[in-house]
Amino acid sequence: MKRIEGQVRGIGKMIDDDKYCIDILTQVSAATAALHAVSISLLEEHIAHCVVDAASSGDDEAARKKIEEASAAIARLIKS
């Protein structure tokens, strides 16, 4: 996340310095890809821990809620 934060600050500086638009867009694309990678990692962790724990607890309602959460998160990622 610190690297992404640095990338975003760098993009702001590029805009302030009136750098070439295509170069800025390239950096925006790189930051977006990095954020997507973080999102996927977080989703994997959620499924591996929260969803699996809820599913193995025997509480069908809790498992259903965790699966719905994961599905909604996947839908948001697909839209972005």
PyMOL Python script that loads the backbone (N, CA, C, O; Angstrom):
from pymol import cmd

cmd.read_pdbstr("""\
ATOM      1  N   MET A   1       0.814  -1.179   0.000  1.00  0.00           N
ATOM      2  CA  MET A   1       0.000   0.000   0.000  1.00  0.00           C
ATOM      3  C   MET A   1       0.873   1.265   0.000  1.00  0.00           C
ATOM      4  O   MET A   1       0.504   2.278  -0.594  1.00  0.00           O
ATOM      5  N   LYS A   2       2.013   1.198   0.660  1.00  0.00           N
ATOM      6  CA  LYS A   2       2.909   2.374   0.659  1.00  0.00           C
ATOM      7  C   LYS A   2       3.388   2.681  -0.758  1.00  0.00           C
ATOM      8  O   LYS A   2       3.520   3.843  -1.143  1.00  0.00           O
ATOM      9  N   ARG A   3       3.646   1.623  -1.528  1.00  0.00           N
ATOM     10  CA  ARG A   3       4.097   1.825  -2.912  1.00  0.00           C
ATOM     11  C   ARG A   3       2.991   2.491  -3.729  1.00  0.00           C
ATOM     12  O   ARG A   3       3.252   3.404  -4.513  1.00  0.00           O
ATOM     13  N   ILE A   4       1.763   2.030  -3.540  1.00  0.00           N
ATOM     14  CA  ILE A   4       0.630   2.609  -4.270  1.00  0.00           C
ATOM     15  C   ILE A   4       0.431   4.057  -3.854  1.00  0.00           C
ATOM     16  O   ILE A   4       0.168   4.926  -4.685  1.00  0.00           O
ATOM     17  N   GLU A   5       0.558   4.302  -2.559  1.00  0.00           N
ATOM     18  CA  GLU A   5       0.441   5.673  -2.062  1.00  0.00           C
ATOM     19  C   GLU A   5       1.486   6.576  -2.721  1.00  0.00           C
ATOM     20  O   GLU A   5       1.188   7.707  -3.105  1.00  0.00           O
ATOM     21  N   GLY A   6       2.703   6.066  -2.845  1.00  0.00           N
ATOM     22  CA  GLY A   6       3.763   6.818  -3.510  1.00  0.00           C
ATOM     23  C   GLY A   6       3.457   7.055  -4.985  1.00  0.00           C
ATOM     24  O   GLY A   6       3.721   8.131  -5.521  1.00  0.00           O
ATOM     25  N   GLN A   7       2.894   6.028  -5.636  1.00  0.00           N
ATOM     26  CA  GLN A   7       2.513   6.184  -7.044  1.00  0.00           C
ATOM     27  C   GLN A   7       1.477   7.294  -7.208  1.00  0.00           C
ATOM     28  O   GLN A   7       1.574   8.118  -8.117  1.00  0.00           O
ATOM     29  N   VAL A   8       0.490   7.305  -6.323  1.00  0.00           N
ATOM     30  CA  VAL A   8      -0.583   8.293  -6.428  1.00  0.00           C
ATOM     31  C   VAL A   8      -0.038   9.700  -6.156  1.00  0.00           C
ATOM     32  O   VAL A   8      -0.420  10.657  -6.830  1.00  0.00           O
ATOM     33  N   ARG A   9       0.843   9.821  -5.180  1.00  0.00           N
ATOM     34  CA  ARG A   9       1.475  11.134  -4.940  1.00  0.00           C
ATOM     35  C   ARG A   9       2.269  11.568  -6.172  1.00  0.00           C
ATOM     36  O   ARG A   9       2.252  12.738  -6.554  1.00  0.00           O
ATOM     37  N   GLY A  10       2.963  10.607  -6.786  1.00  0.00           N
ATOM     38  CA  GLY A  10       3.726  10.910  -8.000  1.00  0.00           C
ATOM     39  C   GLY A  10       2.827  11.370  -9.133  1.00  0.00           C
ATOM     40  O   GLY A  10       3.196  12.260  -9.898  1.00  0.00           O
ATOM     41  N   ILE A  11       1.655  10.774  -9.246  1.00  0.00           N
ATOM     42  CA  ILE A  11       0.698  11.190 -10.279  1.00  0.00           C
ATOM     43  C   ILE A  11       0.257  12.631 -10.025  1.00  0.00           C
ATOM     44  O   ILE A  11       0.175  13.440 -10.950  1.00  0.00           O
ATOM     45  N   GLY A  12      -0.023  12.935  -8.768  1.00  0.00           N
ATOM     46  CA  GLY A  12      -0.400  14.309  -8.430  1.00  0.00           C
ATOM     47  C   GLY A  12       0.693  15.298  -8.792  1.00  0.00           C
ATOM     48  O   GLY A  12       0.409  16.379  -9.308  1.00  0.00           O
ATOM     49  N   LYS A  13       1.937  14.936  -8.526  1.00  0.00           N
ATOM     50  CA  LYS A  13       3.071  15.808  -8.869  1.00  0.00           C
ATOM     51  C   LYS A  13       3.185  15.956 -10.383  1.00  0.00           C
ATOM     52  O   LYS A  13       3.457  17.047 -10.886  1.00  0.00           O
ATOM     53  N   MET A  14       2.979  14.859 -11.104  1.00  0.00           N
ATOM     54  CA  MET A  14       3.035  14.930 -12.566  1.00  0.00           C
ATOM     55  C   MET A  14       1.977  15.895 -13.098  1.00  0.00           C
ATOM     56  O   MET A  14       2.242  16.673 -14.014  1.00  0.00           O
ATOM     57  N   ILE A  15       0.787  15.841 -12.522  1.00  0.00           N
ATOM     58  CA  ILE A  15      -0.280  16.756 -12.949  1.00  0.00           C
ATOM     59  C   ILE A  15       0.109  18.190 -12.625  1.00  0.00           C
ATOM     60  O   ILE A  15      -0.035  19.082 -13.461  1.00  0.00           O
ATOM     61  N   ASP A  16       0.607  18.415 -11.397  1.00  0.00           N
ATOM     62  CA  ASP A  16       1.028  19.759 -10.992  1.00  0.00           C
ATOM     63  C   ASP A  16       2.131  20.301 -11.895  1.00  0.00           C
ATOM     64  O   ASP A  16       2.190  21.500 -12.168  1.00  0.00           O
ATOM     65  N   ASP A  17       3.009  19.403 -12.357  1.00  0.00           N
ATOM     66  CA  ASP A  17       4.136  19.801 -13.201  1.00  0.00           C
ATOM     67  C   ASP A  17       3.785  19.824 -14.688  1.00  0.00           C
ATOM     68  O   ASP A  17       4.662  20.011 -15.531  1.00  0.00           O
ATOM     69  N   ASP A  18       2.500  19.634 -15.010  1.00  0.00           N
ATOM     70  CA  ASP A  18       2.030  19.641 -16.405  1.00  0.00           C
ATOM     71  C   ASP A  18       2.799  18.662 -17.285  1.00  0.00           C
ATOM     72  O   ASP A  18       3.206  18.999 -18.397  1.00  0.00           O
ATOM     73  N   LYS A  19       2.994  17.439 -16.773  1.00  0.00           N
ATOM     74  CA  LYS A  19       3.660  16.407 -17.569  1.00  0.00           C
ATOM     75  C   LYS A  19       2.745  15.956 -18.695  1.00  0.00           C
ATOM     76  O   LYS A  19       1.550  16.251 -18.700  1.00  0.00           O
ATOM     77  N   TYR A  20       3.316  15.247 -19.635  1.00  0.00           N
ATOM     78  CA  TYR A  20       2.600  14.757 -20.811  1.00  0.00           C
ATOM     79  C   TYR A  20       1.443  13.852 -20.376  1.00  0.00           C
ATOM     80  O   TYR A  20       1.628  12.941 -19.568  1.00  0.00           O
ATOM     81  N   CYS A  21       0.269  14.108 -20.912  1.00  0.00           N
ATOM     82  CA  CYS A  21      -0.954  13.403 -20.495  1.00  0.00           C
ATOM     83  C   CYS A  21      -0.834  11.886 -20.600  1.00  0.00           C
ATOM     84  O   CYS A  21      -1.282  11.165 -19.709  1.00  0.00           O
ATOM     85  N   ILE A  22      -0.242  11.406 -21.668  1.00  0.00           N
ATOM     86  CA  ILE A  22      -0.118   9.962 -21.860  1.00  0.00           C
ATOM     87  C   ILE A  22       0.763   9.352 -20.778  1.00  0.00           C
ATOM     88  O   ILE A  22       0.496   8.243 -20.316  1.00  0.00           O
ATOM     89  N   ASP A  23       1.800  10.058 -20.373  1.00  0.00           N
ATOM     90  CA  ASP A  23       2.654   9.562 -19.291  1.00  0.00           C
ATOM     91  C   ASP A  23       1.875   9.480 -17.979  1.00  0.00           C
ATOM     92  O   ASP A  23       2.038   8.528 -17.216  1.00  0.00           O
ATOM     93  N   ILE A  24       1.039  10.466 -17.720  1.00  0.00           N
ATOM     94  CA  ILE A  24       0.203  10.456 -16.514  1.00  0.00           C
ATOM     95  C   ILE A  24      -0.773   9.287 -16.570  1.00  0.00           C
ATOM     96  O   ILE A  24      -0.947   8.568 -15.586  1.00  0.00           O
ATOM     97  N   LEU A  25      -1.409   9.100 -17.723  1.00  0.00           N
ATOM     98  CA  LEU A  25      -2.355   7.994 -17.873  1.00  0.00           C
ATOM     99  C   LEU A  25      -1.686   6.641 -17.679  1.00  0.00           C
ATOM    100  O   LEU A  25      -2.292   5.718 -17.134  1.00  0.00           O
ATOM    101  N   THR A  26      -0.444   6.523 -18.121  1.00  0.00           N
ATOM    102  CA  THR A  26       0.311   5.286 -17.917  1.00  0.00           C
ATOM    103  C   THR A  26       0.498   5.021 -16.426  1.00  0.00           C
ATOM    104  O   THR A  26       0.361   3.886 -15.970  1.00  0.00           O
ATOM    105  N   GLN A  27       0.806   6.057 -15.679  1.00  0.00           N
ATOM    106  CA  GLN A  27       0.987   5.907 -14.235  1.00  0.00           C
ATOM    107  C   GLN A  27      -0.338   5.619 -13.530  1.00  0.00           C
ATOM    108  O   GLN A  27      -0.372   4.849 -12.571  1.00  0.00           O
ATOM    109  N   VAL A  28      -1.422   6.230 -13.996  1.00  0.00           N
ATOM    110  CA  VAL A  28      -2.749   5.939 -13.438  1.00  0.00           C
ATOM    111  C   VAL A  28      -3.087   4.466 -13.670  1.00  0.00           C
ATOM    112  O   VAL A  28      -3.618   3.799 -12.782  1.00  0.00           O
ATOM    113  N   SER A  29      -2.780   3.969 -14.856  1.00  0.00           N
ATOM    114  CA  SER A  29      -3.030   2.566 -15.176  1.00  0.00           C
ATOM    115  C   SER A  29      -2.225   1.648 -14.256  1.00  0.00           C
ATOM    116  O   SER A  29      -2.737   0.630 -13.789  1.00  0.00           O
ATOM    117  N   ALA A  30      -0.983   2.002 -14.001  1.00  0.00           N
ATOM    118  CA  ALA A  30      -0.139   1.185 -13.119  1.00  0.00           C
ATOM    119  C   ALA A  30      -0.682   1.186 -11.692  1.00  0.00           C
ATOM    120  O   ALA A  30      -0.703   0.142 -11.040  1.00  0.00           O
ATOM    121  N   ALA A  31      -1.116   2.335 -11.207  1.00  0.00           N
ATOM    122  CA  ALA A  31      -1.681   2.419  -9.860  1.00  0.00           C
ATOM    123  C   ALA A  31      -2.984   1.630  -9.776  1.00  0.00           C
ATOM    124  O   ALA A  31      -3.240   0.955  -8.778  1.00  0.00           O
ATOM    125  N   THR A  32      -3.797   1.712 -10.808  1.00  0.00           N
ATOM    126  CA  THR A  32      -5.054   0.967 -10.843  1.00  0.00           C
ATOM    127  C   THR A  32      -4.785  -0.534 -10.810  1.00  0.00           C
ATOM    128  O   THR A  32      -5.452  -1.268 -10.082  1.00  0.00           O
ATOM    129  N   ALA A  33      -3.824  -0.986 -11.583  1.00  0.00           N
ATOM    130  CA  ALA A  33      -3.469  -2.416 -11.600  1.00  0.00           C
ATOM    131  C   ALA A  33      -2.979  -2.858 -10.222  1.00  0.00           C
ATOM    132  O   ALA A  33      -3.312  -3.952  -9.766  1.00  0.00           O
ATOM    133  N   ALA A  34      -2.198  -2.022  -9.568  1.00  0.00           N
ATOM    134  CA  ALA A  34      -1.705  -2.357  -8.228  1.00  0.00           C
ATOM    135  C   ALA A  34      -2.864  -2.456  -7.235  1.00  0.00           C
ATOM    136  O   ALA A  34      -2.885  -3.357  -6.397  1.00  0.00           O
ATOM    137  N   LEU A  35      -3.820  -1.543  -7.325  1.00  0.00           N
ATOM    138  CA  LEU A  35      -4.993  -1.598  -6.447  1.00  0.00           C
ATOM    139  C   LEU A  35      -5.839  -2.839  -6.724  1.00  0.00           C
ATOM    140  O   LEU A  35      -6.365  -3.453  -5.796  1.00  0.00           O
ATOM    141  N   HIS A  36      -5.968  -3.206  -7.989  1.00  0.00           N
ATOM    142  CA  HIS A  36      -6.702  -4.424  -8.322  1.00  0.00           C
ATOM    143  C   HIS A  36      -6.009  -5.649  -7.711  1.00  0.00           C
ATOM    144  O   HIS A  36      -6.677  -6.556  -7.217  1.00  0.00           O
ATOM    145  N   ALA A  37      -4.695  -5.674  -7.744  1.00  0.00           N
ATOM    146  CA  ALA A  37      -3.955  -6.796  -7.156  1.00  0.00           C
ATOM    147  C   ALA A  37      -4.199  -6.870  -5.651  1.00  0.00           C
ATOM    148  O   ALA A  37      -4.357  -7.962  -5.106  1.00  0.00           O
ATOM    149  N   VAL A  38      -4.231  -5.729  -4.980  1.00  0.00           N
ATOM    150  CA  VAL A  38      -4.532  -5.705  -3.547  1.00  0.00           C
ATOM    151  C   VAL A  38      -5.951  -6.214  -3.312  1.00  0.00           C
ATOM    152  O   VAL A  38      -6.192  -6.989  -2.386  1.00  0.00           O
ATOM    153  N   SER A  39      -6.886  -5.778  -4.149  1.00  0.00           N
ATOM    154  CA  SER A  39      -8.281  -6.205  -4.013  1.00  0.00           C
ATOM    155  C   SER A  39      -8.410  -7.718  -4.135  1.00  0.00           C
ATOM    156  O   SER A  39      -9.107  -8.353  -3.343  1.00  0.00           O
ATOM    157  N   ILE A  40      -7.748  -8.286  -5.113  1.00  0.00           N
ATOM    158  CA  ILE A  40      -7.801  -9.739  -5.314  1.00  0.00           C
ATOM    159  C   ILE A  40      -7.218 -10.457  -4.103  1.00  0.00           C
ATOM    160  O   ILE A  40      -7.777 -11.454  -3.646  1.00  0.00           O
ATOM    161  N   SER A  41      -6.123  -9.968  -3.591  1.00  0.00           N
ATOM    162  CA  SER A  41      -5.499 -10.577  -2.421  1.00  0.00           C
ATOM    163  C   SER A  41      -6.436 -10.527  -1.214  1.00  0.00           C
ATOM    164  O   SER A  41      -6.577 -11.515  -0.493  1.00  0.00           O
ATOM    165  N   LEU A  42      -7.067  -9.388  -0.996  1.00  0.00           N
ATOM    166  CA  LEU A  42      -8.013  -9.259   0.113  1.00  0.00           C
ATOM    167  C   LEU A  42      -9.201 -10.198  -0.058  1.00  0.00           C
ATOM    168  O   LEU A  42      -9.663 -10.810   0.905  1.00  0.00           O
ATOM    169  N   LEU A  43      -9.686 -10.305  -1.274  1.00  0.00           N
ATOM    170  CA  LEU A  43     -10.805 -11.201  -1.543  1.00  0.00           C
ATOM    171  C   LEU A  43     -10.408 -12.654  -1.294  1.00  0.00           C
ATOM    172  O   LEU A  43     -11.180 -13.415  -0.711  1.00  0.00           O
ATOM    173  N   GLU A  44      -9.223 -13.040  -1.725  1.00  0.00           N
ATOM    174  CA  GLU A  44      -8.735 -14.401  -1.474  1.00  0.00           C
ATOM    175  C   GLU A  44      -8.654 -14.682   0.024  1.00  0.00           C
ATOM    176  O   GLU A  44      -9.041 -15.758   0.479  1.00  0.00           O
ATOM    177  N   GLU A  45      -8.151 -13.714   0.788  1.00  0.00           N
ATOM    178  CA  GLU A  45      -8.058 -13.873   2.244  1.00  0.00           C
ATOM    179  C   GLU A  45      -9.447 -13.997   2.860  1.00  0.00           C
ATOM    180  O   GLU A  45      -9.658 -14.820   3.751  1.00  0.00           O
ATOM    181  N   HIS A  46     -10.386 -13.195   2.397  1.00  0.00           N
ATOM    182  CA  HIS A  46     -11.755 -13.249   2.917  1.00  0.00           C
ATOM    183  C   HIS A  46     -12.370 -14.622   2.672  1.00  0.00           C
ATOM    184  O   HIS A  46     -12.986 -15.207   3.564  1.00  0.00           O
ATOM    185  N   ILE A  47     -12.199 -15.122   1.471  1.00  0.00           N
ATOM    186  CA  ILE A  47     -12.766 -16.441   1.147  1.00  0.00           C
ATOM    187  C   ILE A  47     -12.066 -17.531   1.960  1.00  0.00           C
ATOM    188  O   ILE A  47     -12.723 -18.409   2.519  1.00  0.00           O
ATOM    189  N   ALA A  48     -10.741 -17.472   2.024  1.00  0.00           N
ATOM    190  CA  ALA A  48      -9.973 -18.511   2.710  1.00  0.00           C
ATOM    191  C   ALA A  48     -10.262 -18.557   4.209  1.00  0.00           C
ATOM    192  O   ALA A  48     -10.191 -19.620   4.825  1.00  0.00           O
ATOM    193  N   HIS A  49     -10.582 -17.427   4.784  1.00  0.00           N
ATOM    194  CA  HIS A  49     -10.779 -17.401   6.231  1.00  0.00           C
ATOM    195  C   HIS A  49     -12.250 -17.212   6.602  1.00  0.00           C
ATOM    196  O   HIS A  49     -12.866 -18.111   7.174  1.00  0.00           O
ATOM    197  N   CYS A  50     -12.801 -16.069   6.284  1.00  0.00           N
ATOM    198  CA  CYS A  50     -14.165 -15.750   6.729  1.00  0.00           C
ATOM    199  C   CYS A  50     -15.213 -16.696   6.141  1.00  0.00           C
ATOM    200  O   CYS A  50     -16.061 -17.221   6.864  1.00  0.00           O
ATOM    201  N   VAL A  51     -15.149 -16.907   4.839  1.00  0.00           N
ATOM    202  CA  VAL A  51     -16.158 -17.758   4.196  1.00  0.00           C
ATOM    203  C   VAL A  51     -15.975 -19.209   4.630  1.00  0.00           C
ATOM    204  O   VAL A  51     -16.952 -19.881   4.962  1.00  0.00           O
ATOM    205  N   VAL A  52     -14.755 -19.692   4.631  1.00  0.00           N
ATOM    206  CA  VAL A  52     -14.497 -21.081   5.030  1.00  0.00           C
ATOM    207  C   VAL A  52     -14.883 -21.290   6.495  1.00  0.00           C
ATOM    208  O   VAL A  52     -15.501 -22.303   6.824  1.00  0.00           O
ATOM    209  N   ASP A  53     -14.534 -20.363   7.371  1.00  0.00           N
ATOM    210  CA  ASP A  53     -14.896 -20.492   8.780  1.00  0.00           C
ATOM    211  C   ASP A  53     -16.412 -20.524   8.961  1.00  0.00           C
ATOM    212  O   ASP A  53     -16.933 -21.341   9.719  1.00  0.00           O
ATOM    213  N   ALA A  54     -17.115 -19.634   8.266  1.00  0.00           N
ATOM    214  CA  ALA A  54     -18.576 -19.606   8.376  1.00  0.00           C
ATOM    215  C   ALA A  54     -19.186 -20.899   7.837  1.00  0.00           C
ATOM    216  O   ALA A  54     -20.130 -21.438   8.416  1.00  0.00           O
ATOM    217  N   ALA A  55     -18.641 -21.388   6.728  1.00  0.00           N
ATOM    218  CA  ALA A  55     -19.174 -22.612   6.131  1.00  0.00           C
ATOM    219  C   ALA A  55     -18.935 -23.829   7.035  1.00  0.00           C
ATOM    220  O   ALA A  55     -19.777 -24.724   7.109  1.00  0.00           O
ATOM    221  N   SER A  56     -17.804 -23.856   7.709  1.00  0.00           N
ATOM    222  CA  SER A  56     -17.496 -25.010   8.560  1.00  0.00           C
ATOM    223  C   SER A  56     -18.113 -24.897   9.951  1.00  0.00           C
ATOM    224  O   SER A  56     -18.052 -25.846  10.732  1.00  0.00           O
ATOM    225  N   SER A  57     -18.704 -23.749  10.268  1.00  0.00           N
ATOM    226  CA  SER A  57     -19.295 -23.559  11.594  1.00  0.00           C
ATOM    227  C   SER A  57     -20.615 -24.304  11.760  1.00  0.00           C
ATOM    228  O   SER A  57     -21.075 -24.530  12.880  1.00  0.00           O
ATOM    229  N   GLY A  58     -21.215 -24.680  10.642  1.00  0.00           N
ATOM    230  CA  GLY A  58     -22.517 -25.332  10.715  1.00  0.00           C
ATOM    231  C   GLY A  58     -23.666 -24.348  10.729  1.00  0.00           C
ATOM    232  O   GLY A  58     -24.828 -24.753  10.702  1.00  0.00           O
ATOM    233  N   ASP A  59     -23.360 -23.060  10.772  1.00  0.00           N
ATOM    234  CA  ASP A  59     -24.387 -22.015  10.757  1.00  0.00           C
ATOM    235  C   ASP A  59     -24.657 -21.636   9.300  1.00  0.00           C
ATOM    236  O   ASP A  59     -23.929 -20.838   8.709  1.00  0.00           O
ATOM    237  N   ASP A  60     -25.702 -22.213   8.739  1.00  0.00           N
ATOM    238  CA  ASP A  60     -26.005 -21.991   7.320  1.00  0.00           C
ATOM    239  C   ASP A  60     -26.270 -20.531   6.996  1.00  0.00           C
ATOM    240  O   ASP A  60     -25.889 -20.058   5.925  1.00  0.00           O
ATOM    241  N   GLU A  61     -26.916 -19.811   7.900  1.00  0.00           N
ATOM    242  CA  GLU A  61     -27.217 -18.393   7.670  1.00  0.00           C
ATOM    243  C   GLU A  61     -25.932 -17.567   7.626  1.00  0.00           C
ATOM    244  O   GLU A  61     -25.783 -16.698   6.767  1.00  0.00           O
ATOM    245  N   ALA A  62     -25.012 -17.831   8.538  1.00  0.00           N
ATOM    246  CA  ALA A  62     -23.726 -17.124   8.545  1.00  0.00           C
ATOM    247  C   ALA A  62     -22.943 -17.431   7.274  1.00  0.00           C
ATOM    248  O   ALA A  62     -22.336 -16.535   6.687  1.00  0.00           O
ATOM    249  N   ALA A  63     -22.954 -18.674   6.850  1.00  0.00           N
ATOM    250  CA  ALA A  63     -22.251 -19.064   5.625  1.00  0.00           C
ATOM    251  C   ALA A  63     -22.860 -18.364   4.423  1.00  0.00           C
ATOM    252  O   ALA A  63     -22.138 -17.863   3.561  1.00  0.00           O
ATOM    253  N   ARG A  64     -24.193 -18.326   4.361  1.00  0.00           N
ATOM    254  CA  ARG A  64     -24.870 -17.668   3.249  1.00  0.00           C
ATOM    255  C   ARG A  64     -24.502 -16.192   3.195  1.00  0.00           C
ATOM    256  O   ARG A  64     -24.256 -15.655   2.114  1.00  0.00           O
ATOM    257  N   LYS A  65     -24.460 -15.529   4.350  1.00  0.00           N
ATOM    258  CA  LYS A  65     -24.110 -14.100   4.399  1.00  0.00           C
ATOM    259  C   LYS A  65     -22.681 -13.862   3.904  1.00  0.00           C
ATOM    260  O   LYS A  65     -22.428 -12.923   3.149  1.00  0.00           O
ATOM    261  N   LYS A  66     -21.755 -14.715   4.333  1.00  0.00           N
ATOM    262  CA  LYS A  66     -20.357 -14.547   3.900  1.00  0.00           C
ATOM    263  C   LYS A  66     -20.207 -14.786   2.411  1.00  0.00           C
ATOM    264  O   LYS A  66     -19.434 -14.096   1.745  1.00  0.00           O
ATOM    265  N   ILE A  67     -20.936 -15.752   1.883  1.00  0.00           N
ATOM    266  CA  ILE A  67     -20.891 -16.007   0.442  1.00  0.00           C
ATOM    267  C   ILE A  67     -21.488 -14.824  -0.321  1.00  0.00           C
ATOM    268  O   ILE A  67     -20.960 -14.422  -1.358  1.00  0.00           O
ATOM    269  N   GLU A  68     -22.583 -14.271   0.191  1.00  0.00           N
ATOM    270  CA  GLU A  68     -23.183 -13.088  -0.441  1.00  0.00           C
ATOM    271  C   GLU A  68     -22.220 -11.901  -0.411  1.00  0.00           C
ATOM    272  O   GLU A  68     -22.117 -11.160  -1.389  1.00  0.00           O
ATOM    273  N   GLU A  69     -21.514 -11.719   0.708  1.00  0.00           N
ATOM    274  CA  GLU A  69     -20.519 -10.650   0.801  1.00  0.00           C
ATOM    275  C   GLU A  69     -19.437 -10.826  -0.262  1.00  0.00           C
ATOM    276  O   GLU A  69     -19.072  -9.879  -0.958  1.00  0.00           O
ATOM    277  N   ALA A  70     -18.937 -12.038  -0.373  1.00  0.00           N
ATOM    278  CA  ALA A  70     -17.882 -12.313  -1.353  1.00  0.00           C
ATOM    279  C   ALA A  70     -18.398 -12.101  -2.770  1.00  0.00           C
ATOM    280  O   ALA A  70     -17.696 -11.535  -3.607  1.00  0.00           O
ATOM    281  N   SER A  71     -19.611 -12.548  -3.042  1.00  0.00           N
ATOM    282  CA  SER A  71     -20.198 -12.356  -4.377  1.00  0.00           C
ATOM    283  C   SER A  71     -20.369 -10.879  -4.700  1.00  0.00           C
ATOM    284  O   SER A  71     -20.089 -10.454  -5.821  1.00  0.00           O
ATOM    285  N   ALA A  72     -20.824 -10.097  -3.735  1.00  0.00           N
ATOM    286  CA  ALA A  72     -20.988  -8.652  -3.947  1.00  0.00           C
ATOM    287  C   ALA A  72     -19.639  -7.984  -4.184  1.00  0.00           C
ATOM    288  O   ALA A  72     -19.522  -7.087  -5.019  1.00  0.00           O
ATOM    289  N   ALA A  73     -18.624  -8.423  -3.450  1.00  0.00           N
ATOM    290  CA  ALA A  73     -17.280  -7.860  -3.640  1.00  0.00           C
ATOM    291  C   ALA A  73     -16.751  -8.192  -5.032  1.00  0.00           C
ATOM    292  O   ALA A  73     -16.141  -7.345  -5.685  1.00  0.00           O
ATOM    293  N   ILE A  74     -16.982  -9.415  -5.484  1.00  0.00           N
ATOM    294  CA  ILE A  74     -16.556  -9.810  -6.829  1.00  0.00           C
ATOM    295  C   ILE A  74     -17.280  -8.969  -7.869  1.00  0.00           C
ATOM    296  O   ILE A  74     -16.664  -8.525  -8.838  1.00  0.00           O
ATOM    297  N   ALA A  75     -18.573  -8.744  -7.686  1.00  0.00           N
ATOM    298  CA  ALA A  75     -19.337  -7.920  -8.623  1.00  0.00           C
ATOM    299  C   ALA A  75     -18.785  -6.504  -8.680  1.00  0.00           C
ATOM    300  O   ALA A  75     -18.688  -5.918  -9.759  1.00  0.00           O
ATOM    301  N   ARG A  76     -18.420  -5.945  -7.518  1.00  0.00           N
ATOM    302  CA  ARG A  76     -17.837  -4.588  -7.509  1.00  0.00           C
ATOM    303  C   ARG A  76     -16.501  -4.564  -8.233  1.00  0.00           C
ATOM    304  O   ARG A  76     -16.200  -3.611  -8.952  1.00  0.00           O
ATOM    305  N   LEU A  77     -15.701  -5.603  -8.050  1.00  0.00           N
ATOM    306  CA  LEU A  77     -14.406  -5.655  -8.725  1.00  0.00           C
ATOM    307  C   LEU A  77     -14.563  -5.769 -10.230  1.00  0.00           C
ATOM    308  O   LEU A  77     -13.794  -5.175 -10.987  1.00  0.00           O
ATOM    309  N   ILE A  78     -15.543  -6.520 -10.658  1.00  0.00           N
ATOM    310  CA  ILE A  78     -15.770  -6.683 -12.096  1.00  0.00           C
ATOM    311  C   ILE A  78     -16.196  -5.363 -12.734  1.00  0.00           C
ATOM    312  O   ILE A  78     -15.815  -5.063 -13.866  1.00  0.00           O
ATOM    313  N   LYS A  79     -16.984  -4.579 -12.008  1.00  0.00           N
ATOM    314  CA  LYS A  79     -17.462  -3.293 -12.527  1.00  0.00           C
ATOM    315  C   LYS A  79     -16.331  -2.266 -12.637  1.00  0.00           C
ATOM    316  O   LYS A  79     -16.387  -1.364 -13.473  1.00  0.00           O
ATOM    317  N   SER A  80     -15.315  -2.405 -11.798  1.00  0.00           N
ATOM    318  CA  SER A  80     -14.267  -1.369 -11.787  1.00  0.00           C
ATOM    319  C   SER A  80     -13.206  -1.601 -12.835  1.00  0.00           C
ATOM    320  O   SER A  80     -12.265  -0.816 -12.946  1.00  0.00           O
TER     321      SER A  80
END
""", "prot")
cmd.dss("prot")
cmd.show_as("cartoon", "prot")
cmd.util.cbc("prot")
cmd.orient("prot")
